[in-house]
Amino acid sequence: MSTNDAEARILDGQVWVDFCEELKSLGELIDRPETPKDARNRALGYRYLTQLLRAGLEATVDYANPQFPAFFRLADETKKMLNDNPDNYYQNCAIDPRFEYRITGKRGDVPFFGIGSKGSSADAGRMISTGEIESANMIFDDDGRFEIIASVAEQEGNWLPLTPESRSIIVRQTFADRSRESVADLSIECLDPVATHNTLEPAILEPSLKAALGFVRSTVEMNIDWMERYRKHLNALPEDDQEACQIAGGDPNVHYYQSFWKLGPEEALVARFVDIPECQTWNLQLSNYWMQSLDYRFFRTWVNKFTAHYAEDGSVEVVIAHRDPGPAYPNWLDTCGHDQGGMIGRYIGAKNPPAALEARVVRFDEL
């Protein structure tokens, strides 16, 4: 589309009309045959669309210029997707591998964090890791300050590799105890920009809006497709397809166990971590049907290596139930009124993670 055509569509309002029509059509995804048909899950689905739209617009419009980069939070406490991890503080940034970047910051209290560059492959919808750097392997000064160069050309010191396919940076800062720790303060700058300003050009508005809507559609479709795959092992926790997790932007340092949980009013799900391998951390969390983590700001909906209560043999038993089973079960996860959803277990930095986590459904009064 020529610049003149793009400006004409803005001036006559057609850009906005088309955006609203496409946004309206996204509501059909919430009514796909596989999705729950009750009012609560339907309401959550529509809220999900609004949260994804906010995230998509930030990614494709507000923080989209790789010559004027800034970290933003694609997923946070009120924008959730694809079993976002309550133990993570996520940050994202758009980049262009033709340029070099400097990330600076001061380490907080989180035990570790990882920064990865991500790119797209020839297959649509596939995300690939193009470089990784972990805090455990970084150089810090005596005050905890650090500098990282992100570039295609190899650098001395802290270096985040880029490739010609790199398009974004993802930061995962991982808490041990979210209530007690602070994250590292990060900033990023492009070292060799050629642009002189960051003003929105009319010609890029429409493709940016379309990209935001495309993000919403592809995320919801992936969500529903994955939940159908997990439905085949309902209330169990086998290891997931690790390659599929990485393609979707998963952390290469994580081994994933994903599933679909569904419990009646008088049922509970008991999961056990036994023979826990040496690892940086592990966790188990609950999400709703739309693979959004349950509200960890106010409720105990996940447990990890540092917050769990351990048995004498070193194992951990987690009870997922609609109400508190009492002090004999300190690792209770609250379903927060949901009757079904996604759940995910993770081993982070484990050399020999097990092939599955133990899980079984029992009657609540049989606990």
N, C-alpha and C positions, 0 to 999 in steps of 0.2 A: 504494500500500500504506500503510495507516495505521501510526502509531507502535506501536500495540498489536500489530498483526500482525507487524511487523518484529521486535519484541522477542520475540514468541512463537517465531518461526523461529530466533532466536538461542538461546533457552533450550532448545528441543528438539533443537538441533544440525542442523536441516535446511539452514540456510545453508551450513554446512561440507560437508555431504553433496553438495549441489547444486554447490558450487564444485569439489569433487574430481571429480565426474562429468563436468562440462564440461571440466575440465583434462585428464582422461583422453581425452576425445573429440578434443582438439586433436592427439593423436598421429597421427590419421588423415591430417592434412595432410602429414606427412612421407612418406606412402606414396601421394600423388597420382600418377596415371599418368605425369606428366611428369618426376618427380624421379629422380635416379640410384638404382640398386638395389644398389650395392655396400655393404659393411659400413662402410667409412670415411665415405662421404658420409651414410649413414644415421645413424651415430653423431654426426656433426657436426650433423645435423638435430635430433636429440633434445637435444643440448647447446644448440642455438640456441633451442629452446623454453624451456629453463631460464633462459637469459640474458634473453630477451624478457619472461619472467614477472617476473624481478627488476626489470627496467626498468619494466614496467607497474605493478607494485605500488608502486614509489617514486612514479610519476607520479600514480596515482589514489588512493593511501592516505596515504603518508608525507609527501608534499610537495604535497598537493592543496588546502590552504586558502589562498585568495588574499588573505585578510586577515592571514595570518601567513606571508608569502612567504619563500622561501630558494632559492638556486640549487642544483640538483643535476645530476648527469651522467646523462642518459638513455642516452647512448652513451659508452663509455670503453674502456680497454684490455682489459676482459674482458666487456663488454656491447656487442655490435657488431650493426649492422643497415644495410641499404640502402646498401652501399658507403660506409660511414663513412670519412672522410678522415684518414689518418695525420698530415697536416699541421695538423689542427684539434684544438683543445681545446674540446669542446662543453659548454655549460651550458644548463639549462632552468629555467623558473620559471612557476608557475601564477599568473595574474592575473585580475582582474575589472575591466572598464573603468568601473564605477561608482565606483571608487576611484582615488586618485593614488598614485604610487610614487616613491621616490627611490633611485637606484642610485649608490653611491659606490665609489671604488676608487683604486688606485695603479697606474699603467702599469708593465708588466713589460718584457721585452726583445723580445716578439713584434713583428714589423714593423707589423702592423695587426690590428685586430679589428673585427667588426661585430656590432651588436645589433639584432635585429628583433622586432617584435611580430607575432604570428600569430593568425589567427582562422579560423573555419569558415564556409563558405558554405552556401547553402540545399541544395546537393547533398551528400549524406552522403559522408564520406571525403575531401572537398576542403579543403585548407588554403590560406589566402590570406595574403599579406603585408599588414599594416595599418599598418606604419610601419618605418622603418629609420634607423639612425644609424651612421656609420663613424668610426673613430678618426681618419682623415685630416681629418675636418671638425669635430673636437671641440676644446673649449677645455680645456687642462691648466694647472695652476699650475707654478711653477718646480721643484717636487719630483715632478711627474708625477701629482699627484692630480687627481681630477675628480669631478664630480657631474652626474647626468643625472636630469631629471624625466620620468617616463612618465605621460602623461595624455591625455585627449581634448582638453582645452582647450590651445591653443598656449601655450608658455612661452618666455621669453627664455633665451639661453644654450643649453646642451646639452639638447635635447628629443627624446624618443622618442615619436612620435605613436601614440595609441591610437584605435580606433574602437569603436562599440558591439559589433562582432563580435569584438574582441580577446579571446583566452583564454589566451595564453601568451607568454613571451619566450624567444627562442633566442639564445644568444651563440656566436659562432664566433671563437675566437682562433687566428690562423694563423701557424704557425712558418715561418721560413726554414730553420733547422737545429734540429730538435727536441732534439738532444743538448746544445745550448749555450744555449738561451734559456729564460726563465721567463715564465709567463703573468701577466697583470694580476690583482690580487686584488680581487674584486668582492663586494659585499654589497647587499642590497635591503631596503627597509622600506616598508610601507603607511603613508601619511601620515594617513589618515582612517578607520581601522577602526571598525566599530560593535560587533564581537564582543569579548567580554571574556576569552575563553580559546580554546585550540586543542585541547580535549579531543574525542576521537572520540565522536560521537553514535551510538547504536545504529542509528538509522534509516538512516544513510548507509553502514553497513558493506556490506550486500549489493549496492547499486548500485555501490559503489566496487570490490568484487571482480569484479563482472560487467564493469565498464569495463576492468579490467586484462586479463581474459580476451579481451575484444573487441579490445583493442590487440594481443595476441599473434596472434589469428586474422587480423585485417586485415593485419598486417605480413607474416605468412608468405604469405598469399594474394597480396598485391601482389608479394612477392619472386618467387614461382613464375611468376606471370603476366608479370612483366617479363623474367625469364630466357627464357621462351618467345618473347617478342618479340625479344630480342637473339639468340636462336639462329638467326634468319633471316639474320643477317649475322655468322655465326661467324668469329672471329679477325680481324674487321675493326673499324675504329673510326670509323664515321660519327657525325655530331652526333646527339644524342638529341632527342626531342621536348621542347623547353625548357619548354613550358607544363605538360606532365605532370610534369616535374621540380619546377616551382614549386608545383604543386598538392600534391605529396607533401612539401612543406616545404623545397625546395631554396633555395639562396642566390640572390637576384636578381642578384648581382654575378658569378655564375659561368656560364660556357658549358660544357655537359656533352657528353661523348662516352662513351657506355656500350655495352658489348658482352659477349659470351660468349666465353671462350677455352677451347680444348680441344686438348691436345697429346699425341701419342704419346711413348713413351720416348726416341726418337731424333729428335724434332722440336724446333724452336725457333720462336719468333715474334719477328720484327724489326719494331719500330715506330720511326718517324722523325718528329721535329719539325723542319720546315723553314719558312723565312720566318716565324720566330716573331714575332708582333705584340708591340708594347709592352703590357705588362701588369704587374699587381702581382706575380703569380707564375703558374706553371703546374705541373701534376704529372700523373703516370701511376701508377696503383696496381693491384695484384692483390687479388682477393678469392676466397673459396671459392664453391661453388655457391650457398650461402645468402646471398650478397652481404655476407659479413662480411670485413672487411679481414684479410689474412693477418698473422701475428704480427710486427708491425713493432718490437716491443720487442727482439727478438733477431735478426731477419733483415732483409736488404735486399729489401723487397717493394714499394718505391715509390721514385720519383725526382722531384725538383722543380727549379725554375729555379735554385735556389741550390746544390743538391748534385750536379747533373749535370756530366758532362764534355762539353765542346763541341768540335766539329770546327772546323777553321780557317775554314770558311765560315759558322760560327755555328749550324749545325744540330746536332741531338742524335739519336744512334741508340741505342735501347734494345733489349736482347736479353732476352727472357723464355725461360728454359730450366730444365730439371730439375737441371742441374749447371753449375758455373762454367765458362764458355767461355775463361777466361784473361784476362791483363792487356790484351790487345788490345781487350777489350770491357768497359770500366770501368762502363758503365751496365747491368750485369746485374741482373735481378730474379729472385729465387729463388722457384720454385713451391712450395717447402717440402713436397714429397711429394704435392701435389695434381695430379690429372690434368685438372681442369676447374674453371671458376669464372667469376666476373664480373670485368670490368676496366673501369676508368673513367679517362678523361682529362679534365682541367679547364683552362680558361683563366680566370683571375680578374682582373676589371677590364680586359679586353681590349676595344678599340673595334671591331676588325674580325677576330674569330676566324674561322679557316678552316672550311669545310663538313665537313672530315673530316681525320683524322690518317692518315698512311701506315702500313700494316701488311701483313705477308705472312708466310706460314709457309715455313720452309726446313728441310732436314735439318741436324741439329746438326753433322755432319761437313763441311757445306758452308759453314759460317760463315767 
